[in-house]
Amino acid sequence: MSRSSRRAASRPSLLKRLFLWGVPTCLVLGGIGFFVVKMAIDKYLHSDGFRQFLAKKAGVTLRSECDLSPLQFNGANIYTDSFKAHGDTRAAFSSLAIDQLRAEISFSFKRIFVDHVWEIEDVNMQRVEIHFDGPRAPTLEAEPAPQAESAQTPAKPGWLPNRTEVSSATVTDANLMWKGGSLEHALVKLAPGEGGWNMASQSGLIQQSGLPSLEVQSLRVRARGTSIFINEGVFREGSDGLVKITGEAVAGDHVDLKSNLENISITPFLQGDWRMRLKGNLSGDVNVSSPLPVPASGLPVSGSLKLVGGELTALPVLDQIALFTATQQFRRLVLKRAEGDFKQDGKRLQVSKFVLESEGLIRVEGAFTVENSMIDGDFQVGVTPASLQWMPGSREKVFMDNHDGYVWAPMRLTGPVDKPNENLSPRLIAAMQGAVIDVGQKVLNEGVNKGKDAVKSVLDLLLPGPK
């Protein structure tokens, strides 16, 4: 066999040897490369630079100055004791604090090396506290463009992700604080959507000064930028009360909320002796519309409400009517109807289209204003004609209008809310006194005339005139 033939015969064996050696070598080198890359990623994840990167990205997203405690790792799981954010003038909050934050990083090759994204899954936060009122941080600069950022931060490996995404999050104990109120101890689940976050909860307690406490039954909220949209809010008060809310709030701009009330106790809305005098449950519509920040005078509130199962007792004017009419039912009125429109702006409450009725006994219509615990109102008071039978002069001088089954008289109510003054009782007393005097004068006049006639008859008998 020639030398060329031998070389030709040896080529397959050489290629075979190269293939047999090359494949394992490539696998080994690939494995080494993988471990080298993984070690580089692990080193970067454990570095202070990665912690600062996360804080910086969170700050850009939240428009806040952020601080993240040192990170602890267990495989793909990350834990940190706390995360704090101080919102600037564009942020939806003034401060945010998170305790015991746990997260899991996805090590998807495509997400890390193709999409350049740190994908964080299953974020769990033990406690979150957010304040919407309070001092703000200086306005932060906008996030630089990606190309500018890569030029400015050459120390960070270019093949590593430059942004983060969170797939879902759960807050075990969420607490939101605003002026005069709070949402506390809510279990909240969050998921990204529509350029923001969708939040849902079925627990928690809402408290607002001057209002009854509400338990969260169902809450669906969408947050995007500085805007918060309440898609559904259903809250329970006591055993039967229900409040439904929808609306939106935009930080630094406005709040606009619409709510519907069903069987909400009126007692928390009352002050002083009125808590004993008036009972019942409110139903109707209440709207809140205000610029933000909230004015120093408070949130303007308006709506239309009615009182269900109402009961009114120990009202001075009613006690006077009960005394005058000898009708004890006036001392404790079971209300068939009590309703009105209202508008509250700060400490000023205006009520219009006010109607209060105890069927077959009394009806009151009118409007009034309450400001600085002082009431000023004009009313028409209607009572049944039968109730005035023991009040001489009342029909002729006070209750002179007659319609809708009642006789009516005007009444003005002024003074402290707890002990208001009314001008109906003095007019009734004056009318009755006048009627008594008129009757006495009439009786006296009739007696004198009859006496004159009797004397004349006697004189006629004793002193007969000429025939």
C-alpha positions as CSV (number, residue, x, y, z in Angstrom):
1,M,0.0,0.0,0.0
2,S,1.3,3.4,-1.0
3,R,2.0,6.2,1.5
4,S,-0.9,8.3,0.1
5,S,-3.2,5.3,0.5
6,R,-2.1,4.9,4.2
7,R,-2.7,8.6,4.9
8,A,-6.2,8.4,3.3
9,A,-7.0,5.3,5.4
10,S,-5.9,7.1,8.6
11,R,-8.0,10.2,8.1
12,P,-11.3,8.7,9.4
13,S,-9.7,7.5,12.5
14,L,-8.1,11.0,13.1
15,L,-11.5,12.7,12.6
16,K,-13.1,10.2,14.9
17,R,-10.5,10.8,17.6
18,L,-10.9,14.6,17.3
19,F,-14.7,14.2,17.5
20,L,-14.4,11.8,20.5
21,W,-12.1,14.2,22.3
22,G,-13.7,17.4,21.1
23,V,-17.2,16.7,22.3
24,P,-16.3,16.0,25.9
25,T,-13.9,18.9,25.8
26,C,-16.7,21.3,24.6
27,L,-19.0,19.9,27.2
28,V,-16.4,20.4,29.9
29,L,-15.6,23.9,28.7
30,G,-19.3,24.6,28.5
31,G,-19.9,23.4,32.0
32,I,-16.9,25.4,33.2
33,G,-18.3,28.4,31.4
34,F,-21.7,27.9,32.9
35,F,-20.3,27.6,36.4
36,V,-18.1,30.7,35.8
37,V,-21.2,32.7,34.6
38,K,-23.2,31.4,37.5
39,M,-20.5,32.3,39.9
40,A,-20.3,35.8,38.3
41,I,-24.1,36.2,38.6
42,D,-24.0,34.9,42.2
43,K,-21.2,37.2,43.0
44,Y,-23.0,40.2,41.5
45,L,-26.3,39.2,43.3
46,H,-24.5,39.1,46.6
47,S,-22.7,42.4,45.9
48,D,-23.6,45.8,47.4
49,G,-23.8,47.0,43.8
50,F,-26.8,44.7,43.1
51,R,-28.5,46.0,46.3
52,Q,-28.0,49.6,45.3
53,F,-29.2,48.7,41.8
54,L,-32.4,47.4,43.2
55,A,-32.9,50.4,45.4
56,K,-32.2,52.7,42.5
57,K,-34.6,51.0,40.2
58,A,-37.3,51.0,42.9
59,G,-36.6,54.7,43.5
60,V,-37.2,55.5,39.8
61,T,-40.4,53.4,39.7
62,L,-41.8,54.8,42.9
63,R,-40.4,58.3,42.4
64,S,-38.7,58.0,45.8
65,E,-35.5,58.0,47.7
66,C,-35.1,54.3,48.6
67,D,-33.0,52.4,51.1
68,L,-32.7,48.6,51.1
69,S,-31.2,46.6,53.9
70,P,-28.4,44.0,53.2
71,L,-29.6,41.0,51.2
72,Q,-29.5,37.4,52.4
73,F,-29.6,34.5,49.9
74,N,-30.8,30.9,50.1
75,G,-30.6,29.5,46.6
76,A,-32.8,31.6,44.4
77,N,-34.6,33.1,47.4
78,I,-33.7,36.6,48.7
79,Y,-34.5,38.1,52.1
80,T,-34.1,41.5,53.5
81,D,-35.1,43.0,56.9
82,S,-36.5,46.2,55.5
83,F,-37.1,48.5,52.6
84,K,-37.8,52.2,53.0
85,A,-38.9,54.9,50.5
86,H,-39.4,58.6,50.9
87,G,-41.7,59.8,48.1
88,D,-40.9,63.0,46.2
89,T,-43.5,65.6,45.1
90,R,-44.6,63.3,42.2
91,A,-45.0,60.1,44.2
92,A,-48.3,58.7,45.3
93,F,-47.2,58.6,48.9
94,S,-44.9,60.5,51.4
95,S,-43.3,57.4,53.0
96,L,-43.3,53.7,52.6
97,A,-41.8,51.0,54.9
98,I,-41.6,47.3,54.3
99,D,-40.6,44.7,57.0
100,Q,-39.3,41.2,56.3
101,L,-39.4,41.1,52.5
102,R,-38.8,37.7,50.8
103,A,-38.5,37.2,47.0
104,E,-37.5,34.5,44.5
105,I,-35.4,35.4,41.4
106,S,-36.0,33.5,38.2
107,F,-32.8,32.3,36.5
108,S,-34.4,32.0,33.1
109,F,-31.6,32.2,30.4
110,K,-33.9,34.1,28.0
111,R,-35.1,36.6,30.7
112,I,-31.5,37.3,31.9
113,F,-29.4,37.3,28.8
114,V,-31.9,38.1,26.0
115,D,-34.5,40.3,27.7
116,H,-31.9,41.7,30.2
117,V,-34.5,41.5,33.0
118,W,-34.2,40.3,36.6
119,E,-37.6,38.6,37.0
120,I,-38.6,38.4,40.6
121,E,-41.4,36.0,41.5
122,D,-43.4,35.3,44.6
123,V,-42.6,38.5,46.6
124,N,-43.9,38.2,50.2
125,M,-43.9,41.2,52.6
126,Q,-44.8,40.6,56.2
127,R,-45.8,44.2,57.0
128,V,-46.2,47.3,54.8
129,E,-46.9,50.8,56.1
130,I,-47.7,53.7,53.7
131,H,-48.3,57.3,54.6
132,F,-50.0,59.6,52.1
133,D,-49.6,62.8,54.2
134,G,-46.3,64.1,55.3
135,P,-43.1,65.9,54.1
136,R,-41.9,64.9,50.7
137,A,-38.4,64.4,49.4
138,P,-36.9,66.7,46.7
139,T,-38.1,65.9,43.2
140,L,-35.7,63.2,41.8
141,E,-34.2,63.4,38.3
142,A,-35.7,61.3,35.6
143,E,-34.2,57.9,34.8
144,P,-31.4,58.2,32.2
145,A,-31.9,56.6,28.8
146,P,-30.6,53.0,28.5
147,Q,-27.6,54.0,26.3
148,A,-26.6,56.8,28.6
149,E,-26.9,54.5,31.6
150,S,-24.6,51.9,30.1
151,A,-22.0,54.5,29.2
152,Q,-22.1,55.9,32.7
153,T,-21.9,52.6,34.5
154,P,-19.2,50.6,32.8
155,A,-18.4,48.7,36.0
156,K,-21.6,46.7,35.7
157,P,-21.3,43.7,33.3
158,G,-23.1,44.6,30.1
159,W,-24.6,41.2,29.6
160,L,-26.4,41.3,33.0
161,P,-30.0,42.7,33.2
162,N,-30.5,46.4,33.7
163,R,-34.1,46.4,34.9
164,T,-36.4,44.3,37.1
165,E,-39.9,42.9,36.9
166,V,-42.1,41.5,39.7
167,S,-44.6,38.8,38.7
168,S,-46.7,38.9,41.9
169,A,-46.6,40.0,45.5
170,T,-48.4,39.4,48.8
171,V,-48.6,41.6,51.8
172,T,-49.6,39.9,55.0
173,D,-50.2,43.1,57.0
174,A,-50.9,46.2,54.9
175,N,-51.4,49.5,56.6
176,L,-52.3,52.8,54.8
177,M,-52.4,56.1,56.6
178,W,-54.0,59.4,55.5
179,K,-55.1,62.6,57.1
180,G,-57.7,61.6,59.8
181,G,-57.9,57.9,58.8
182,S,-56.3,54.6,58.0
183,L,-56.7,51.1,56.5
184,E,-55.1,48.6,58.9
185,H,-54.2,44.9,59.0
186,A,-55.3,44.1,55.4
187,L,-54.1,41.0,53.5
188,V,-53.3,42.3,50.0
189,K,-52.3,40.6,46.8
190,L,-50.7,42.5,44.0
191,A,-50.0,41.8,40.3
192,P,-48.7,44.0,37.5
193,G,-51.2,45.1,34.8
194,E,-52.0,47.9,32.5
195,G,-48.8,49.8,33.2
196,G,-49.3,49.7,36.9
197,W,-50.4,47.4,39.7
198,N,-53.7,45.6,40.4
199,M,-54.4,45.1,44.1
200,A,-57.1,43.0,45.8
201,S,-58.0,42.4,49.5
202,Q,-60.8,40.8,51.5
203,S,-59.7,41.8,55.0
204,G,-58.7,44.9,57.0
205,L,-60.3,47.7,59.0
206,I,-60.9,51.3,57.8
207,Q,-61.2,54.1,60.3
208,Q,-61.9,57.7,59.7
209,S,-62.4,60.4,62.3
210,G,-66.1,61.2,62.7
211,L,-67.2,58.1,60.8
212,P,-68.0,54.5,61.8
213,S,-65.3,51.9,61.4
214,L,-65.7,49.6,58.3
215,E,-64.5,46.1,57.8
216,V,-63.1,45.3,54.3
217,Q,-65.3,42.7,52.6
218,S,-63.9,43.1,49.0
219,L,-61.5,45.7,47.6
220,R,-60.1,45.9,44.1
221,V,-57.7,48.8,43.3
222,R,-55.5,49.7,40.4
223,A,-52.5,51.9,40.9
224,R,-50.7,53.5,37.9
225,G,-48.1,56.3,38.4
226,T,-49.6,58.8,40.8
227,S,-53.2,57.6,40.3
228,I,-55.2,55.1,42.3
229,F,-58.4,53.8,40.9
230,I,-60.9,52.0,43.2
231,N,-62.7,49.6,40.8
232,E,-64.7,48.0,43.7
233,G,-64.8,48.6,47.4
234,V,-67.4,46.8,49.6
235,F,-67.2,47.4,53.3
236,R,-69.3,46.2,56.2
237,E,-70.3,48.2,59.3
238,G,-71.7,46.1,62.2
239,S,-73.9,43.2,61.3
240,D,-76.2,44.8,58.6
241,G,-74.4,48.0,57.4
242,L,-72.9,48.1,53.9
243,V,-70.8,50.7,52.1
244,K,-69.9,50.5,48.4
245,I,-67.2,52.8,46.9
246,T,-65.8,53.6,43.5
247,G,-63.6,56.4,42.3
248,E,-60.1,57.7,41.9
249,A,-57.4,59.7,43.6
250,V,-54.4,61.4,41.9
251,A,-51.6,62.4,44.2
252,G,-51.1,66.2,44.2
253,D,-54.2,66.7,42.0
254,H,-57.6,65.5,43.2
255,V,-59.7,62.8,44.8
256,D,-63.2,61.9,43.5
257,L,-65.1,59.1,45.2
258,K,-68.7,58.0,45.0
259,S,-70.3,55.8,47.7
260,N,-73.6,54.1,48.5
261,L,-74.6,53.5,52.1
262,E,-77.0,50.8,53.4
263,N,-78.1,50.6,57.0
264,I,-75.2,52.6,58.5
265,S,-75.7,53.6,62.1
266,I,-76.2,57.4,62.5
267,T,-74.8,57.5,66.1
268,P,-71.1,58.0,65.1
269,F,-72.1,61.1,63.0
270,L,-73.8,62.8,66.0
271,Q,-72.4,64.9,68.8
272,G,-73.3,65.5,72.4
273,D,-76.9,64.9,73.5
274,W,-78.0,64.1,70.0
275,R,-76.5,60.6,70.4
276,M,-79.3,59.9,72.9
277,R,-82.0,61.8,71.1
278,L,-81.7,60.4,67.6
279,K,-81.4,56.8,66.5
280,G,-81.6,54.9,63.3
281,N,-79.6,53.8,60.2
282,L,-78.6,55.8,57.2
283,S,-79.0,54.8,53.6
284,G,-78.2,56.9,50.5
285,D,-75.4,58.3,48.4
286,V,-72.3,60.2,49.5
287,N,-69.8,61.8,47.3
288,V,-66.3,63.2,48.0
289,S,-64.7,65.6,45.5
290,S,-61.6,67.6,46.5
291,P,-58.3,68.9,45.3
292,L,-55.2,67.3,46.7
293,P,-53.5,67.9,49.1
294,V,-56.6,68.0,51.2
295,P,-57.6,71.6,52.2
296,A,-56.9,72.6,55.8
297,S,-60.7,72.8,56.3
298,G,-61.1,69.1,55.4
299,L,-62.6,67.0,52.6
300,P,-65.8,68.5,51.1
301,V,-68.6,65.9,51.2
302,S,-72.1,66.0,49.7
303,G,-75.0,63.6,49.1
304,S,-78.5,62.6,49.8
305,L,-79.4,60.4,52.8
306,K,-82.5,59.0,54.5
307,L,-82.9,57.6,58.0
308,V,-84.4,54.1,58.3
309,G,-85.9,52.9,61.6
310,G,-85.6,56.3,63.0
311,E,-86.6,57.4,66.5
312,L,-86.5,60.9,68.0
313,T,-86.8,61.6,71.7
314,A,-86.4,64.4,74.3
315,L,-86.4,67.2,71.8
316,P,-87.4,70.4,73.8
317,V,-89.9,71.7,71.2
318,L,-91.6,68.3,71.0
319,D,-91.8,68.1,74.8
320,Q,-93.6,71.5,74.8
321,I,-96.0,70.4,72.1
322,A,-96.6,67.2,74.1
323,L,-97.3,69.3,77.2
324,F,-99.6,71.7,75.4
325,T,-101.6,69.0,73.5
326,A,-101.6,66.4,76.3
327,T,-100.3,63.9,73.7
328,Q,-97.4,61.9,75.1
329,Q,-96.6,60.5,71.6
330,F,-94.8,63.7,70.8
331,R,-92.1,62.9,73.5
332,R,-91.0,59.9,71.5
333,L,-91.5,60.0,67.8
334,V,-91.2,56.8,65.6
335,L,-90.2,58.2,62.3
336,K,-91.8,57.0,59.1
337,R,-89.7,59.4,57.1
338,A,-86.5,61.4,57.7
339,E,-84.4,62.5,54.7
340,G,-82.5,65.4,53.1
341,D,-79.7,66.5,50.9
342,F,-76.5,67.7,52.5
343,K,-73.2,69.4,51.8
344,Q,-70.3,69.6,54.2
345,D,-67.3,71.8,53.6
346,G,-65.0,71.8,56.5
347,K,-66.9,72.7,59.7
348,R,-69.9,74.0,57.8
349,L,-72.8,71.5,57.2
350,Q,-75.7,72.6,55.0
351,V,-78.9,70.5,54.8
352,S,-81.7,71.2,52.3
353,K,-84.9,69.4,51.3
354,F,-85.2,68.2,54.9
355,V,-88.3,66.2,55.7
356,L,-89.1,64.5,59.0
357,E,-92.4,62.8,59.6
358,S,-94.1,60.6,62.2
359,E,-97.2,59.5,60.4
360,G,-100.5,60.9,61.7
361,L,-98.8,63.0,64.3
362,I,-96.2,65.6,63.0
363,R,-94.3,66.5,59.9
364,V,-91.3,68.9,59.7
365,E,-89.9,70.4,56.4
366,G,-87.1,72.9,55.9
367,A,-83.4,73.6,55.7
368,F,-80.7,74.4,58.2
369,T,-77.0,75.1,58.6
370,V,-74.6,73.8,61.3
371,E,-71.3,75.6,61.8
372,N,-69.0,75.7,64.8
373,S,-71.6,73.6,66.8
374,M,-74.3,76.3,66.1
375,I,-77.5,75.6,64.2
376,D,-79.5,78.1,62.1
377,G,-82.6,76.7,60.4
378,D,-86.1,77.6,59.1
379,F,-88.8,75.0,59.2
380,Q,-92.5,74.4,58.6
381,V,-94.0,72.3,61.4
382,G,-97.2,70.4,60.6
383,V,-99.4,68.7,63.2
384,T,-102.8,67.0,63.0
385,P,-105.8,69.2,63.7
386,A,-107.0,66.8,66.5
387,S,-103.8,67.4,68.5
388,L,-104.6,71.1,68.9
389,Q,-108.0,70.6,70.5
390,W,-106.6,71.5,74.0
391,M,-104.7,74.5,72.7
392,P,-107.1,77.4,72.4
393,G,-106.0,80.0,69.9
394,S,-103.4,77.8,68.2
395,R,-105.4,77.3,65.0
396,E,-106.4,80.9,64.8
397,K,-103.0,82.5,65.5
398,V,-100.2,80.0,65.0
399,F,-101.1,76.9,62.9
400,M,-103.0,78.8,60.2
401,D,-102.0,76.9,57.1
402,N,-103.9,73.7,56.2
403,H,-102.8,71.1,53.6
404,D,-101.7,67.4,53.3
405,G,-103.6,66.4,56.3
406,Y,-101.7,68.7,58.7
407,V,-102.1,72.3,60.0
408,W,-98.8,74.2,59.6
409,A,-96.8,76.9,61.4
410,P,-93.3,78.3,60.7
411,M,-90.5,77.7,63.2
412,R,-87.0,79.1,63.4
413,L,-84.3,77.1,65.2
414,T,-81.1,78.7,66.3
415,G,-78.3,78.4,68.9
416,P,-76.1,75.6,70.2
417,V,-76.8,72.2,68.5
418,D,-77.1,70.5,71.9
419,K,-79.6,73.0,73.3
420,P,-81.2,75.0,70.4
421,N,-83.7,77.7,70.8
422,E,-87.0,77.7,68.9
423,N,-89.7,80.4,68.4
424,L,-92.7,78.1,68.1
425,S,-93.4,77.5,71.8
426,P,-93.5,81.2,72.8
427,R,-96.0,81.9,70.1
428,L,-98.1,79.0,71.2
429,I,-98.1,80.2,74.8
430,A,-98.9,83.7,73.7
431,A,-101.7,82.5,71.5
432,M,-103.2,80.3,74.3
433,Q,-103.0,83.2,76.8
434,G,-104.7,85.5,74.4
435,A,-107.4,83.0,73.7
436,V,-108.0,82.6,77.5
437,I,-108.2,86.3,78.0
438,D,-110.6,86.6,75.0
439,V,-112.9,83.9,76.4
440,G,-112.8,85.5,79.9
441,Q,-113.7,88.9,78.5
442,K,-116.5,87.4,76.5
443,V,-117.9,85.6,79.6
444,L,-117.6,88.8,81.6
445,N,-119.3,90.9,79.0
446,E,-122.1,88.4,78.7
447,G,-122.5,88.4,82.5
448,V,-122.7,92.2,82.7
449,N,-125.3,92.4,79.9
450,K,-127.4,89.8,81.5
451,G,-127.1,91.6,84.9
452,K,-128.3,94.9,83.4
453,D,-131.3,93.1,81.9
454,A,-132.2,91.5,85.3
455,V,-132.0,94.9,87.2
456,K,-134.2,96.6,84.6
457,S,-136.8,93.9,85.0
458,V,-136.8,94.3,88.8
459,L,-137.2,98.1,88.6
460,D,-140.0,97.7,86.2
461,L,-141.9,95.6,88.7
462,L,-141.1,97.9,91.7
463,L,-141.6,101.2,90.0
464,P,-144.4,100.8,87.5
465,G,-144.6,103.6,85.0
466,P,-147.7,105.5,83.9
467,K,-150.5,103.5,82.5
